[in-house]
Amino acid sequence: MSWSGVLSTIDSHLVAAGLTLTPPVTAIRAGEPDAVTTPVFAYWYGGDRESTTGGNTLSKTNLQESVIVRGYFPGSLRVMSQDATLEVLLQSAKAAIRSRLWGDGYLGGNCITLDVGDTAAGWSVVGSAVVRTFEFILWVDLPEVDTIAP
């Protein structure tokens, strides 16, 4: 089990999910993009919390580390002809990613378990582009991450 293995597996699932879409999403990025000209799936570290599965020992504690997963889709607030197509793509992309993650509940053996949080959708400006977005937090449960020191 390793954090780099967690991130690598998430990246692989984003790639696979993107290829199931029409049009396919092939831009996958570790970190937030500073410009969006084509659809992008991005992910980055979001923080931690105490594990909900327990398993702490006298010297180590389990943690859940979070990964923010966000999809970016160029769009317009004023072009109504794009609205329906963009909304279908947004929801389909979210569903494809969540399905892949839930289907690999141990991220290739790199975690105890995971929790896919609720999805929020919205609009953002990235660089000079208006983009439609969805975002959720993926909580990854890792064993014996922090040492308890006296």
N, CA, C and O atoms as a GROMACS GRO file, in nm:
protein
  600
    1MET      N    1   0.084  -0.118   0.000
    1MET     CA    2   0.000   0.000   0.000
    1MET      C    3   0.088   0.124   0.000
    1MET      O    4   0.181   0.136   0.080
    2SER      N    5   0.057   0.216  -0.092
    2SER     CA    6   0.137   0.338  -0.099
    2SER      C    7   0.053   0.453  -0.153
    2SER      O    8  -0.042   0.432  -0.228
    3TRP      N    9   0.089   0.573  -0.113
    3TRP     CA   10   0.019   0.692  -0.162
    3TRP      C   11   0.041   0.709  -0.312
    3TRP      O   12  -0.051   0.744  -0.385
    4SER      N   13   0.164   0.684  -0.359
    4SER     CA   14   0.189   0.695  -0.502
    4SER      C   15   0.107   0.592  -0.579
    4SER      O   16   0.062   0.619  -0.691
    5GLY      N   17   0.087   0.474  -0.520
    5GLY     CA   18   0.002   0.373  -0.582
    5GLY      C   19  -0.143   0.417  -0.588
    5GLY      O   20  -0.212   0.392  -0.687
    6VAL      N   21  -0.190   0.484  -0.483
    6VAL     CA   22  -0.326   0.539  -0.481
    6VAL      C   23  -0.343   0.637  -0.597
    6VAL      O   24  -0.438   0.626  -0.674
    7LEU      N   25  -0.251   0.732  -0.609
    7LEU     CA   26  -0.263   0.835  -0.714
    7LEU      C   27  -0.252   0.776  -0.853
    7LEU      O   28  -0.325   0.816  -0.944
    8SER      N   29  -0.162   0.682  -0.871
    8SER     CA   30  -0.146   0.617  -1.001
    8SER      C   31  -0.273   0.542  -1.041
    8SER      O   32  -0.313   0.545  -1.157
    9THR      N   33  -0.334   0.475  -0.945
    9THR     CA   34  -0.457   0.400  -0.973
    9THR      C   35  -0.572   0.493  -1.005
    9THR      O   36  -0.649   0.466  -1.097
   10ILE      N   37  -0.585   0.602  -0.931
   10ILE     CA   38  -0.688   0.702  -0.961
   10ILE      C   39  -0.669   0.755  -1.102
   10ILE      O   40  -0.765   0.765  -1.179
   11ASP      N   41  -0.546   0.790  -1.138
   11ASP     CA   42  -0.516   0.839  -1.272
   11ASP      C   43  -0.561   0.738  -1.378
   11ASP      O   44  -0.624   0.776  -1.477
   12SER      N   45  -0.529   0.611  -1.356
   12SER     CA   46  -0.568   0.506  -1.452
   12SER      C   47  -0.719   0.497  -1.467
   12SER      O   48  -0.770   0.480  -1.577
   13HIS      N   49  -0.791   0.509  -1.356
   13HIS     CA   50  -0.937   0.504  -1.362
   13HIS      C   51  -0.994   0.626  -1.435
   13HIS      O   52  -1.094   0.613  -1.507
   14LEU      N   53  -0.934   0.741  -1.419
   14LEU     CA   54  -0.979   0.860  -1.491
   14LEU      C   55  -0.957   0.844  -1.641
   14LEU      O   56  -1.042   0.879  -1.722
   15VAL      N   57  -0.841   0.789  -1.678
   15VAL     CA   58  -0.812   0.764  -1.819
   15VAL      C   59  -0.918   0.670  -1.877
   15VAL      O   60  -0.976   0.698  -1.982
   16ALA      N   61  -0.942   0.557  -1.808
   16ALA     CA   62  -1.038   0.458  -1.857
   16ALA      C   63  -1.178   0.515  -1.866
   16ALA      O   64  -1.249   0.490  -1.963
   17ALA      N   65  -1.219   0.592  -1.766
   17ALA     CA   66  -1.353   0.653  -1.767
   17ALA      C   67  -1.365   0.751  -1.883
   17ALA      O   68  -1.467   0.753  -1.952
   18GLY      N   69  -1.262   0.830  -1.905
   18GLY     CA   70  -1.265   0.929  -2.013
   18GLY      C   71  -1.282   0.866  -2.150
   18GLY      O   72  -1.346   0.925  -2.238
   19LEU      N   73  -1.224   0.748  -2.169
   19LEU     CA   74  -1.232   0.681  -2.299
   19LEU      C   75  -1.370   0.622  -2.328
   19LEU      O   76  -1.398   0.586  -2.442
   20THR      N   77  -1.455   0.610  -2.226
   20THR     CA   78  -1.590   0.557  -2.247
   20THR      C   79  -1.688   0.664  -2.294
   20THR      O   80  -1.800   0.632  -2.331
   21LEU      N   81  -1.646   0.790  -2.293
   21LEU     CA   82  -1.736   0.901  -2.324
   21LEU      C   83  -1.732   0.939  -2.471
   21LEU      O   84  -1.635   0.911  -2.542
   22THR      N   85  -1.838   1.005  -2.517
   22THR     CA   86  -1.844   1.058  -2.653
   22THR      C   87  -1.877   1.205  -2.644
   22THR      O   88  -1.989   1.240  -2.606
   23PRO      N   89  -1.783   1.294  -2.678
   23PRO     CA   90  -1.646   1.265  -2.720
   23PRO      C   91  -1.561   1.220  -2.600
   23PRO      O   92  -1.593   1.253  -2.486
   24PRO      N   93  -1.453   1.146  -2.626
   24PRO     CA   94  -1.369   1.099  -2.515
   24PRO      C   95  -1.297   1.215  -2.445
   24PRO      O   96  -1.262   1.315  -2.508
   25VAL      N   97  -1.276   1.199  -2.314
   25VAL     CA   98  -1.196   1.295  -2.238
   25VAL      C   99  -1.058   1.231  -2.223
   25VAL      O  100  -1.043   1.128  -2.157
   26THR      N  101  -0.959   1.292  -2.285
   26THR     CA  102  -0.823   1.235  -2.283
   26THR      C  103  -0.724   1.318  -2.204
   26THR      O  104  -0.611   1.275  -2.183
   27ALA      N  105  -0.764   1.436  -2.160
   27ALA     CA  106  -0.675   1.522  -2.081
   27ALA      C  107  -0.697   1.490  -1.933
   27ALA      O  108  -0.801   1.522  -1.876
   28ILE      N  109  -0.597   1.426  -1.872
   28ILE     CA  110  -0.601   1.392  -1.730
   28ILE      C  111  -0.486   1.467  -1.664
   28ILE      O  112  -0.374   1.468  -1.715
   29ARG      N  113  -0.514   1.531  -1.552
   29ARG     CA  114  -0.412   1.617  -1.491
   29ARG      C  115  -0.407   1.598  -1.340
   29ARG      O  116  -0.510   1.599  -1.272
   30ALA      N  117  -0.287   1.581  -1.287
   30ALA     CA  118  -0.266   1.583  -1.142
   30ALA      C  119  -0.247   1.730  -1.104
   30ALA      O  120  -0.142   1.788  -1.132
   31GLY      N  121  -0.346   1.789  -1.042
   31GLY     CA  122  -0.343   1.931  -1.008
   31GLY      C  123  -0.445   2.007  -1.089
   31GLY      O  124  -0.493   1.960  -1.193
   32GLU      N  125  -0.478   2.127  -1.040
   32GLU     CA  126  -0.576   2.210  -1.109
   32GLU      C  127  -0.518   2.272  -1.234
   32GLU      O  128  -0.405   2.322  -1.232
   33PRO      N  129  -0.593   2.271  -1.344
   33PRO     CA  130  -0.542   2.334  -1.466
   33PRO      C  131  -0.549   2.487  -1.456
   33PRO      O  132  -0.633   2.542  -1.385
   34ASP      N  133  -0.460   2.554  -1.529
   34ASP     CA  134  -0.466   2.700  -1.534
   34ASP      C  135  -0.531   2.749  -1.663
   34ASP      O  136  -0.552   2.869  -1.680
   35ALA      N  137  -0.564   2.655  -1.752
   35ALA     CA  138  -0.637   2.686  -1.875
   35ALA      C  139  -0.713   2.560  -1.916
   35ALA      O  140  -0.665   2.449  -1.896
   36VAL      N  141  -0.832   2.579  -1.972
   36VAL     CA  142  -0.913   2.466  -2.017
   36VAL      C  143  -0.965   2.498  -2.157
   36VAL      O  144  -1.046   2.590  -2.174
   37THR      N  145  -0.919   2.423  -2.257
   37THR     CA  146  -0.968   2.440  -2.394
   37THR      C  147  -1.040   2.315  -2.442
   37THR      O  148  -1.116   2.320  -2.539
   38THR      N  149  -1.018   2.203  -2.375
   38THR     CA  150  -1.087   2.077  -2.402
   38THR      C  151  -1.129   2.020  -2.266
   38THR      O  152  -1.078   2.064  -2.163
   39PRO      N  153  -1.219   1.923  -2.264
   39PRO     CA  154  -1.256   1.863  -2.135
   39PRO      C  155  -1.134   1.805  -2.064
   39PRO      O  156  -1.045   1.747  -2.126
   40VAL      N  157  -1.132   1.822  -1.931
   40VAL     CA  158  -1.019   1.779  -1.848
   40VAL      C  159  -1.073   1.711  -1.723
   40VAL      O  160  -1.169   1.759  -1.662
   41PHE      N  161  -1.010   1.600  -1.684
   41PHE     CA  162  -1.031   1.542  -1.552
   41PHE      C  163  -0.906   1.574  -1.470
   41PHE      O  164  -0.795   1.548  -1.515
   42ALA      N  165  -0.925   1.629  -1.351
   42ALA     CA  166  -0.812   1.665  -1.265
   42ALA      C  167  -0.833   1.606  -1.126
   42ALA      O  168  -0.946   1.580  -1.084
   43TYR      N  169  -0.722   1.586  -1.057
   43TYR     CA  170  -0.728   1.535  -0.920
   43TYR      C  171  -0.609   1.590  -0.842
   43TYR      O  172  -0.503   1.614  -0.898
   44TRP      N  173  -0.629   1.609  -0.710
   44TRP     CA  174  -0.521   1.658  -0.626
   44TRP      C  175  -0.552   1.627  -0.480
   44TRP      O  176  -0.666   1.598  -0.444
   45TYR      N  177  -0.450   1.634  -0.397
   45TYR     CA  178  -0.462   1.606  -0.254
   45TYR      C  179  -0.548   1.712  -0.188
   45TYR      O  180  -0.536   1.831  -0.218
   46GLY      N  181  -0.638   1.668  -0.095
   46GLY     CA  182  -0.729   1.761  -0.033
   46GLY      C  183  -0.724   1.770   0.118
   46GLY      O  184  -0.793   1.854   0.177
   47GLY      N  185  -0.645   1.685   0.184
   47GLY     CA  186  -0.639   1.689   0.330
   47GLY      C  187  -0.666   1.552   0.389
   47GLY      O  188  -0.669   1.452   0.318
   48ASP      N  189  -0.685   1.548   0.522
   48ASP     CA  190  -0.708   1.419   0.587
   48ASP      C  191  -0.809   1.432   0.700
   48ASP      O  192  -0.847   1.542   0.739
   49ARG      N  193  -0.849   1.317   0.751
   49ARG     CA  194  -0.936   1.309   0.868
   49ARG      C  195  -0.909   1.173   0.933
   49ARG      O  196  -0.848   1.085   0.873
   50GLU      N  197  -0.956   1.158   1.056
   50GLU     CA  198  -0.938   1.031   1.124
   50GLU      C  199  -1.017   0.922   1.050
   50GLU      O  200  -1.126   0.946   1.000
   51SER      N  201  -0.959   0.804   1.045
   51SER     CA  202  -1.022   0.691   0.979
   51SER      C  203  -1.153   0.654   1.046
   51SER      O  204  -1.165   0.658   1.168
   52THR      N  205  -1.250   0.617   0.967
   52THR     CA  206  -1.377   0.569   1.020
   52THR      C  207  -1.378   0.418   1.039
   52THR      O  208  -1.474   0.362   1.091
   53THR      N  209  -1.271   0.351   0.996
   53THR     CA  210  -1.265   0.205   1.010
   53THR      C  211  -1.190   0.161   1.135
   53THR      O  212  -1.184   0.042   1.164
   54GLY      N  213  -1.134   0.255   1.209
   54GLY     CA  214  -1.060   0.220   1.330
   54GLY      C  215  -0.926   0.160   1.297
   54GLY      O  216  -0.862   0.198   1.199
   55GLY      N  217  -0.882   0.064   1.379
   55GLY     CA  218  -0.756  -0.004   1.352
   55GLY      C  219  -0.635   0.064   1.409
   55GLY      O  220  -0.522   0.023   1.379
   56ASN      N  221  -0.653   0.166   1.492
   56ASN     CA  222  -0.537   0.233   1.552
   56ASN      C  223  -0.467   0.139   1.650
   56ASN      O  224  -0.531   0.053   1.711
   57THR      N  225  -0.337   0.156   1.662
   57THR     CA  226  -0.259   0.080   1.760
   57THR      C  227  -0.206   0.179   1.864
   57THR      O  228  -0.240   0.298   1.860
   58LEU      N  229  -0.124   0.132   1.957
   58LEU     CA  230  -0.066   0.221   2.057
   58LEU      C  231   0.039   0.315   1.997
   58LEU      O  232   0.072   0.417   2.057
   59SER      N  233   0.091   0.280   1.879
   59SER     CA  234   0.196   0.363   1.822
   59SER      C  235   0.162   0.421   1.684
   59SER      O  236   0.233   0.509   1.636
   60LYS      N  237   0.055   0.375   1.621
   60LYS     CA  238   0.018   0.423   1.487
   60LYS      C  239  -0.132   0.450   1.480
   60LYS      O  240  -0.210   0.393   1.555
   61THR      N  241  -0.169   0.540   1.390
   61THR     CA  242  -0.310   0.570   1.369
   61THR      C  243  -0.344   0.564   1.220
   61THR      O  244  -0.263   0.604   1.136
   62ASN      N  245  -0.461   0.515   1.189
   62ASN     CA  246  -0.508   0.514   1.051
   62ASN      C  247  -0.567   0.651   1.017
   62ASN      O  248  -0.624   0.718   1.103
   63LEU      N  249  -0.551   0.692   0.893
   63LEU     CA  250  -0.608   0.817   0.844
   63LEU      C  251  -0.682   0.793   0.715
   63LEU      O  252  -0.654   0.698   0.642
   64GLN      N  253  -0.777   0.880   0.687
   64GLN     CA  254  -0.836   0.888   0.555
   64GLN      C  255  -0.780   1.013   0.489
   64GLN      O  256  -0.797   1.125   0.538
   65GLU      N  257  -0.714   0.993   0.377
   65GLU     CA  258  -0.660   1.104   0.298
   65GLU      C  259  -0.762   1.134   0.188
   65GLU      O  260  -0.825   1.043   0.134
   66SER      N  261  -0.777   1.260   0.156
   66SER     CA  262  -0.875   1.295   0.053
   66SER      C  263  -0.808   1.335  -0.077
   66SER      O  264  -0.700   1.394  -0.080
   67VAL      N  265  -0.875   1.299  -0.185
   67VAL     CA  266  -0.836   1.340  -0.319
   67VAL      C  267  -0.956   1.410  -0.380
   67VAL      O  268  -1.065   1.354  -0.387
   68ILE      N  269  -0.936   1.533  -0.424
   68ILE     CA  270  -1.041   1.608  -0.493
   68ILE      C  271  -1.039   1.562  -0.639
   68ILE      O  272  -0.933   1.562  -0.703
   69VAL      N  273  -1.153   1.523  -0.691
   69VAL     CA  274  -1.166   1.486  -0.832
   69VAL      C  275  -1.261   1.586  -0.896
   69VAL      O  276  -1.373   1.604  -0.849
   70ARG      N  277  -1.215   1.650  -1.003
   70ARG     CA  278  -1.298   1.753  -1.068
   70ARG      C  279  -1.293   1.735  -1.220
   70ARG      O  280  -1.187   1.710  -1.277
   71GLY      N  281  -1.408   1.748  -1.282
   71GLY     CA  282  -1.416   1.749  -1.428
   71GLY      C  283  -1.443   1.890  -1.476
   71GLY      O  284  -1.524   1.962  -1.417
   72TYR      N  285  -1.376   1.930  -1.584
   72TYR     CA  286  -1.391   2.063  -1.643
   72TYR      C  287  -1.436   2.047  -1.788
   72TYR      O  288  -1.377   1.971  -1.865
   73PHE      N  289  -1.541   2.119  -1.825
   73PHE     CA  290  -1.594   2.111  -1.961
   73PHE      C  291  -1.618   2.251  -2.014
   73PHE      O  292  -1.703   2.323  -1.961
   74PRO      N  293  -1.544   2.292  -2.118
   74PRO     CA  294  -1.566   2.426  -2.174
   74PRO      C  295  -1.712   2.442  -2.216
   74PRO      O  296  -1.772   2.351  -2.273
   75GLY      N  297  -1.767   2.557  -2.188
   75GLY     CA  298  -1.907   2.583  -2.223
   75GLY      C  299  -1.933   2.730  -2.229
   75GLY      O  300  -1.840   2.811  -2.229
   76SER      N  301  -2.058   2.764  -2.234
   76SER     CA  302  -2.098   2.904  -2.239
   76SER      C  303  -2.226   2.919  -2.159
   76SER      O  304  -2.314   2.833  -2.163
   77LEU      N  305  -2.236   3.027  -2.089
   77LEU     CA  306  -2.360   3.056  -2.016
   77LEU      C  307  -2.468   3.109  -2.108
   77LEU      O  308  -2.584   3.121  -2.068
   78ARG      N  309  -2.432   3.141  -2.233
   78ARG     CA  310  -2.526   3.207  -2.323
   78ARG      C  311  -2.564   3.124  -2.446
   78ARG      O  312  -2.659   3.158  -2.516
   79VAL      N  313  -2.492   3.017  -2.474
   79VAL     CA  314  -2.520   2.939  -2.595
   79VAL      C  315  -2.614   2.824  -2.560
   79VAL      O  316  -2.570   2.718  -2.517
   80MET      N  317  -2.744   2.847  -2.578
   80MET     CA  318  -2.843   2.749  -2.535
   80MET      C  319  -2.833   2.618  -2.612
   80MET      O  320  -2.871   2.514  -2.559
   81SER      N  321  -2.784   2.621  -2.735
   81SER     CA  322  -2.775   2.499  -2.814
   81SER      C  323  -2.676   2.400  -2.754
   81SER      O  324  -2.685   2.280  -2.782
   82GLN      N  325  -2.583   2.446  -2.672
   82GLN     CA  326  -2.485   2.358  -2.608
   82GLN      C  327  -2.536   2.300  -2.477
   82GLN      O  328  -2.483   2.201  -2.428
   83ASP      N  329  -2.638   2.361  -2.420
   83ASP     CA  330  -2.678   2.327  -2.284
   83ASP      C  331  -2.708   2.179  -2.263
   83ASP      O  332  -2.651   2.118  -2.174
   84ALA      N  333  -2.797   2.122  -2.343
   84ALA     CA  334  -2.838   1.983  -2.322
   84ALA      C  335  -2.721   1.888  -2.342
   84ALA      O  336  -2.701   1.797  -2.261
   85THR      N  337  -2.644   1.907  -2.446
   85THR     CA  338  -2.530   1.821  -2.474
   85THR      C  339  -2.427   1.830  -2.362
   85THR      O  340  -2.372   1.728  -2.320
   86LEU      N  341  -2.402   1.949  -2.314
   86LEU     CA  342  -2.304   1.968  -2.207
   86LEU      C  343  -2.351   1.903  -2.078
   86LEU      O  344  -2.270   1.842  -2.007
   87GLU      N  345  -2.478   1.915  -2.045
   87GLU     CA  346  -2.530   1.855  -1.923
   87GLU      C  347  -2.525   1.702  -1.928
   87GLU      O  348  -2.493   1.638  -1.828
   88VAL      N  349  -2.555   1.645  -2.043
   88VAL     CA  350  -2.547   1.499  -2.059
   88VAL      C  351  -2.402   1.454  -2.044
   88VAL      O  352  -2.376   1.355  -1.976
   89LEU      N  353  -2.309   1.523  -2.106
   89LEU     CA  354  -2.168   1.487  -2.095
   89LEU      C  355  -2.119   1.499  -1.952
   89LEU      O  356  -2.046   1.412  -1.904
   90LEU      N  357  -2.157   1.605  -1.884
   90LEU     CA  358  -2.116   1.627  -1.745
   90LEU      C  359  -2.161   1.511  -1.656
   90LEU      O  360  -2.082   1.455  -1.580
   91GLN      N  361  -2.289   1.477  -1.665
   91GLN     CA  362  -2.343   1.369  -1.582
   91GLN      C  363  -2.284   1.234  -1.620
   91GLN      O  364  -2.255   1.152  -1.533
   92SER      N  365  -2.266   1.210  -1.749
   92SER     CA  366  -2.208   1.083  -1.795
   92SER      C  367  -2.064   1.068  -1.748
   92SER      O  368  -2.022   0.958  -1.710
   93ALA      N  369  -1.988   1.176  -1.750
   93ALA     CA  370  -1.848   1.172  -1.706
   93ALA      C  371  -1.841   1.144  -1.557
   93ALA      O  372  -1.761   1.061  -1.513
   94LYS      N  373  -1.923   1.211  -1.481
   94LYS     CA  374  -1.926   1.188  -1.336
   94LYS      C  375  -1.960   1.042  -1.307
   94LYS      O  376  -1.895   0.979  -1.224
   95ALA      N  377  -2.061   0.990  -1.374
   95ALA     CA  378  -2.104   0.851  -1.350
   95ALA      C  379  -1.995   0.752  -1.391
   95ALA      O  380  -1.975   0.652  -1.322
   96ALA      N  381  -1.926   0.777  -1.501
   96ALA     CA  382  -1.821   0.686  -1.547
   96ALA      C  383  -1.706   0.680  -1.446
   96ALA      O  384  -1.652   0.572  -1.419
   97ILE      N  385  -1.668   0.794  -1.392
   97ILE     CA  386  -1.558   0.797  -1.295
   97ILE      C  387  -1.599   0.729  -1.165
   97ILE      O  388  -1.526   0.644  -1.114
   98ARG      N  389  -1.714   0.766  -1.112
   98ARG     CA  390  -1.759   0.707  -0.985
   98ARG      C  391  -1.774   0.556  -0.997
   98ARG      O  392  -1.739   0.483  -0.904
   99SER      N  393  -1.826   0.509  -1.109
   99SER     CA  394  -1.843   0.366  -1.130
   99SER      C  395  -1.708   0.293  -1.128
   99SER      O  396  -1.697   0.186  -1.067
  100ARG      N  397  -1.608   0.349  -1.193
  100ARG     CA  398  -1.474   0.287  -1.195
  100ARG      C  399  -1.414   0.285  -1.054
  100ARG      O  400  -1.354   0.185  -1.014
  101LEU      N  401  -1.430   0.394  -0.980
  101LEU     CA  402  -1.374   0.400  -0.845
  101LEU      C  403  -1.445   0.303  -0.751
  101LEU      O  404  -1.380   0.230  -0.676
  102TRP      N  405  -1.578   0.300  -0.754
  102TRP     CA  406  -1.652   0.208  -0.668
  102TRP      C  407  -1.620   0.063  -0.706
  102TRP      O  408  -1.622  -0.025  -0.619
  103GLY      N  409  -1.591   0.037  -0.833
  103GLY     CA  410  -1.559  -0.097  -0.878
  103GLY      C  411  -1.423  -0.146  -0.832
  103GLY      O  412  -1.393  -0.265  -0.841
  104ASP      N  413  -1.340  -0.056  -0.782
  104ASP     CA  414  -1.206  -0.091  -0.732
  104ASP      C  415  -1.193  -0.032  -0.592
  104ASP      O  416  -1.114   0.059  -0.569
  105GLY      N  417  -1.270  -0.086  -0.499
  105GLY     CA  418  -1.281  -0.032  -0.364
  105GLY      C  419  -1.152  -0.031  -0.284
  105GLY      O  420  -1.147   0.030  -0.177
  106TYR      N  421  -1.048  -0.099  -0.333
  106TYR     CA  422  -0.918  -0.101  -0.263
  106TYR      C  423  -0.809  -0.034  -0.347
  106TYR      O  424  -0.691  -0.041  -0.313
  107LEU      N  425  -0.849   0.031  -0.456
  107LEU     CA  426  -0.757   0.101  -0.546
  107LEU      C  427  -0.633   0.016  -0.576
  107LEU      O  428  -0.519   0.056  -0.553
  108GLY      N  429  -0.660  -0.102  -0.626
  108GLY     CA  430  -0.551  -0.191  -0.666
  108GLY      C  431  -0.470  -0.242  -0.549
  108GLY      O  432  -0.352  -0.272  -0.564
  109GLY      N  433  -0.531  -0.253  -0.432
  109GLY     CA  434  -0.460  -0.300  -0.313
  109GLY      C  435  -0.382  -0.192  -0.241
  109GLY      O  436  -0.298  -0.222  -0.156
  110ASN      N  437  -0.408  -0.065  -0.273
  110ASN     CA  438  -0.334   0.046  -0.213
  110ASN      C  439  -0.405   0.114  -0.097
  110ASN      O  440  -0.355   0.213  -0.044
  111CYS      N  441  -0.521   0.063  -0.056
  111CYS     CA  442  -0.591   0.121   0.058
  111CYS      C  443  -0.679   0.016   0.126
  111CYS      O  444  -0.706  -0.090   0.070
  112ILE      N  445  -0.722   0.048   0.248
  112ILE     CA  446  -0.812  -0.040   0.322
  112ILE      C  447  -0.950  -0.037   0.258
  112ILE      O  448  -1.012  -0.142   0.238
  113THR      N  449  -0.997   0.081   0.227
  113THR     CA  450  -1.126   0.102   0.161
  113THR      C  451  -1.132   0.247   0.112
  113THR      O  452  -1.040   0.326   0.139
  114LEU      N  453  -1.238   0.282   0.042
  114LEU     CA  454  -1.254   0.421   0.000
  114LEU      C  455  -1.400   0.460   0.011
  114LEU      O  456  -1.489   0.376   0.018
  115ASP      N  457  -1.422   0.590   0.013
  115ASP     CA  458  -1.556   0.647   0.020
  115ASP      C  459  -1.564   0.757  -0.085
  115ASP      O  460  -1.486   0.852  -0.082
  116VAL      N  461  -1.657   0.742  -0.177
  116VAL     CA  462  -1.676   0.842  -0.281
  116VAL      C  463  -1.784   0.938  -0.232
  116VAL      O  464  -1.899   0.898  -0.216
  117GLY      N  465  -1.746   1.063  -0.209
  117GLY     CA  466  -1.839   1.162  -0.154
  117GLY      C  467  -1.942   1.210  -0.254
  117GLY      O  468  -1.940   1.173  -0.371
  118ASP      N  469  -2.032   1.295  -0.205
  118ASP     CA  470  -2.136   1.353  -0.289
  118ASP      C  471  -2.075   1.441  -0.397
  118ASP      O  472  -1.968   1.500  -0.379
  119THR      N  473  -2.144   1.450  -0.509
  119THR     CA  474  -2.099   1.532  -0.621
  119THR      C  475  -2.167   1.668  -0.618
  119THR      O  476  -2.286   1.679  -0.592
  120ALA      N  477  -2.089   1.772  -0.645
  120ALA     CA  478  -2.143   1.907  -0.662
  120ALA      C  479  -2.106   1.953  -0.803
  120ALA      O  480  -1.995   1.928  -0.850
  121ALA      N  481  -2.197   2.021  -0.870
  121ALA     CA  482  -2.172   2.074  -1.004
  121ALA      C  483  -2.185   2.225  -1.000
  121ALA      O  484  -2.255   2.281  -0.916
  122GLY      N  485  -2.116   2.290  -1.093
  122GLY     CA  486  -2.123   2.435  -1.098
  122GLY      C  487  -2.058   2.489  -1.224
  122GLY      O  488  -2.029   2.416  -1.318
  123TRP      N  489  -2.035   2.619  -1.222
  123TRP     CA  490  -1.964   2.689  -1.330
  123TRP      C  491  -1.842   2.756  -1.269
  123TRP      O  492  -1.847   2.802  -1.155
  124SER      N  493  -1.733   2.762  -1.344
  124SER     CA  494  -1.611   2.829  -1.299
  124SER      C  495  -1.549   2.903  -1.417
  124SER      O  496  -1.582   2.879  -1.533
  125VAL      N  497  -1.459   2.992  -1.384
  125VAL     CA  498  -1.375   3.056  -1.486
  125VAL      C  499  -1.233   3.007  -1.462
  125VAL      O  500  -1.178   3.024  -1.354
  126VAL      N  501  -1.176   2.946  -1.564
  126VAL     CA  502  -1.039   2.896  -1.556
  126VAL      C  503  -0.961   2.966  -1.667
  126VAL      O  504  -0.990   2.948  -1.785
  127GLY      N  505  -0.861   3.046  -1.628
  127GLY     CA  506  -0.795   3.131  -1.726
  127GLY      C  507  -0.898   3.228  -1.780
  127GLY      O  508  -0.954   3.308  -1.705
  128SER      N  509  -0.922   3.222  -1.909
  128SER     CA  510  -1.024   3.308  -1.968
  128SER      C  511  -1.146   3.229  -2.014
  128SER      O  512  -1.233   3.284  -2.082
  129ALA      N  513  -1.154   3.102  -1.978
  129ALA     CA  514  -1.263   3.017  -2.023
  129ALA      C  515  -1.370   2.997  -1.916
  129ALA      O  516  -1.339   2.980  -1.798
  130VAL      N  517  -1.494   3.001  -1.959
  130VAL     CA  518  -1.605   2.963  -1.872
  130VAL      C  519  -1.622   2.812  -1.887
  130VAL      O  520  -1.633   2.762  -1.999
  131VAL      N  521  -1.623   2.741  -1.774
  131VAL     CA  522  -1.631   2.595  -1.780
  131VAL      C  523  -1.740   2.543  -1.687
  131VAL      O  524  -1.766   2.600  -1.581
  132ARG      N  525  -1.801   2.436  -1.727
  132ARG     CA  526  -1.896   2.363  -1.644
  132ARG      C  527  -1.814   2.260  -1.567
  132ARG      O  528  -1.725   2.197  -1.624
  133THR      N  529  -1.842   2.243  -1.439
  133THR     CA  530  -1.761   2.154  -1.357
  133THR      C  531  -1.847   2.060  -1.273
  133THR      O  532  -1.963   2.088  -1.243
  134PHE      N  533  -1.787   1.948  -1.237
  134PHE     CA  534  -1.839   1.865  -1.129
  134PHE      C  535  -1.720   1.833  -1.040
  134PHE      O  536  -1.605   1.833  -1.084
  135GLU      N  537  -1.750   1.805  -0.913
  135GLU     CA  538  -1.643   1.777  -0.818
  135GLU      C  539  -1.695   1.686  -0.708
  135GLU      O  540  -1.809   1.699  -0.664
  136PHE      N  541  -1.610   1.594  -0.664
  136PHE     CA  542  -1.639   1.516  -0.545
  136PHE      C  543  -1.509   1.486  -0.473
  136PHE      O  544  -1.400   1.496  -0.530
  137ILE      N  545  -1.522   1.450  -0.346
  137ILE     CA  546  -1.406   1.413  -0.265
  137ILE      C  547  -1.403   1.262  -0.254
  137ILE      O  548  -1.502   1.198  -0.219
  138LEU      N  549  -1.288   1.206  -0.283
  138LEU     CA  550  -1.264   1.064  -0.267
  138LEU      C  551  -1.183   1.046  -0.139
  138LEU      O  552  -1.069   1.093  -0.130
  139TRP      N  553  -1.240   0.979  -0.039
  139TRP     CA  554  -1.171   0.954   0.088
  139TRP      C  555  -1.106   0.817   0.081
  139TRP      O  556  -1.174   0.716   0.060
  140VAL      N  557  -0.975   0.813   0.098
  140VAL     CA  558  -0.896   0.690   0.086
  140VAL      C  559  -0.846   0.653   0.225
  140VAL      O  560  -0.772   0.728   0.288
  141ASP      N  561  -0.887   0.536   0.273
  141ASP     CA  562  -0.851   0.490   0.407
  141ASP      C  563  -0.718   0.416   0.401
  141ASP      O  564  -0.705   0.314   0.333
  142LEU      N  565  -0.619   0.468   0.473
  142LEU     CA  566  -0.484   0.411   0.472
  142LEU      C  567  -0.445   0.362   0.611
  142LEU      O  568  -0.480   0.427   0.710
  143PRO      N  569  -0.375   0.250   0.621
  143PRO     CA  570  -0.337   0.196   0.752
  143PRO      C  571  -0.210   0.258   0.808
  143PRO      O  572  -0.115   0.286   0.734
  144GLU      N  573  -0.209   0.279   0.936
  144GLU     CA  574  -0.089   0.318   1.012
  144GLU      C  575  -0.007   0.428   0.944
  144GLU      O  576   0.112   0.413   0.919
  145VAL      N  577  -0.076   0.538   0.916
  145VAL     CA  578  -0.013   0.650   0.845
  145VAL      C  579   0.067   0.739   0.941
  145VAL      O  580   0.182   0.773   0.913
  146ASP      N  581   0.006   0.776   1.051
  146ASP     CA  582   0.071   0.868   1.146
  146ASP      C  583   0.124   0.793   1.267
  146ASP      O  584   0.057   0.705   1.322
  147THR      N  585   0.245   0.829   1.308
  147THR     CA  586   0.304   0.773   1.428
  147THR      C  587   0.258   0.854   1.549
  147THR      O  588   0.257   0.977   1.546
  148ILE      N  589   0.221   0.784   1.656
  148ILE     CA  590   0.184   0.850   1.780
  148ILE      C  591   0.310   0.859   1.866
  148ILE      O  592   0.365   0.757   1.908
  149ALA      N  593   0.353   0.982   1.892
  149ALA     CA  594   0.476   1.001   1.970
  149ALA      C  595   0.440   1.055   2.109
  149ALA      O  596   0.346   1.133   2.123
  150PRO      N  597   0.516   1.013   2.211
  150PRO     CA  598   0.489   1.062   2.347
  150PRO      C  599   0.525   1.208   2.361
  150PRO      O  600   0.509   1.265   2.468
   0.00000   0.00000   0.00000
